[in-house]
């Protein structure tokens, strides 16, 4: 290689290394400390026009973080529903990093309330950030502490279900249960039991508020195979499975 090319080669190598490191750090921060400012901003989506709609609420899973196109399961389900003439349109109101309290704040927005009133189908992904999105829960794990979070947050999940059902008494409402992204960790089995406790509580609430539950727990059994490069969000294949599971639940519960 000519002498003048060596500085250029070294410069490009250093730049790529820095970029890769920044990407890994950003993914970790998104899991442990999502930006609060993004959570509380109003959605850029325009309010739904009159007619049958599918409205997706929730966190980064609804937003599609981890998928190669950054879309996730919502467009997959929404396009199928449109093709089947089940809905006229779909609207993604998910916010990356959202916790239950952020969703409750979002539900106070008038344009969101209007969208929900006009919805035929509503899906929800929420709770994962409350349960896991903290450096303390990962670095200083305690099952007792994790179960305490479940006991604290499930009443807030109930409040969420109650508000959404009260806003729209007739829509098919579907909540996506939590999966375990930490199966390969030393506390993987303990995480399993905590998440199952959460999902069992969600199913009980679902019966009370007529909210259907999609099981995503069994869709993530191998982190390397089922999750994206951040080892937290689903990859394309898992998002496809989530979409198929959601579509089945909708098909069984939709009333034309």
C-alpha positions, 0 to 999 in steps of 0.5 A: 500500500502506498505511504499516502494511503496509510493515514487515510486508512487509519483515519477511516478505521478510527471513525468506524470504530467510534461510530460502532461504539456510539451505536452500542452506547446509544442502544444501552442508554435507550434501554436503561435511560430513555429520553424523558423529553421524547415521552411527553411530546405530542404525537406527530401523527394526525388525528384519525379521520372519521371511520374505522381505524386501528390505533396502536398505543405504547412504547418502543415495541409499538414504535418498531425499535429493533426492526430493520426498517424501524416499523415493527408489527404495527404496519404489518397488522395495519396493512393486513386489516386495510386489505381485508377492509376491516379498517380504513386506516391505522395510526401509530401513537407509540412513543419510544421509551414510554412508561405507563405514566407517560401513556396515562399522560398521553391519554389525556390529550384531546386528539388521542381521545378522539382517535380512540373513540373512533377506533375499531381496534386498539393495541397496547404495548406498555410496562416493560420500561417500568419493570426493566428500564433501570440500571439498578434492576439490571446491575443490582438485581433482586427478585423481591425488588422486581416483584415490588415493581409489579405490585406498584405498577399493576394498579397503574396498568389497570387504570390504563385499561379502565380509561381506554375501555371507558373511552371506547366501550366497543373496540377490540382492545389488545394488550401485548404481554411482556417477554423476557429479554434477559433469559441468558443472564445469571438471573434469567429464571428469576426474571421469568417468574417475575414476568409471568407474574406480571402477565398473569395480573394483566390477564386478570385485568383483561377479563375485567375490562374486556382486554384481550392478551397476546402472549409474547413471552413464548416468542422470545426464548433465545436472545441471540435468535429472537432479539435485535442487536441491542439484545432488548427489542425484537428483530424482524422475525419476532416482530413478524410473529408478534404481528401474526399473534395479534392478527389471530386475536383480532380475527377471533374478536372482531365484530363486523 
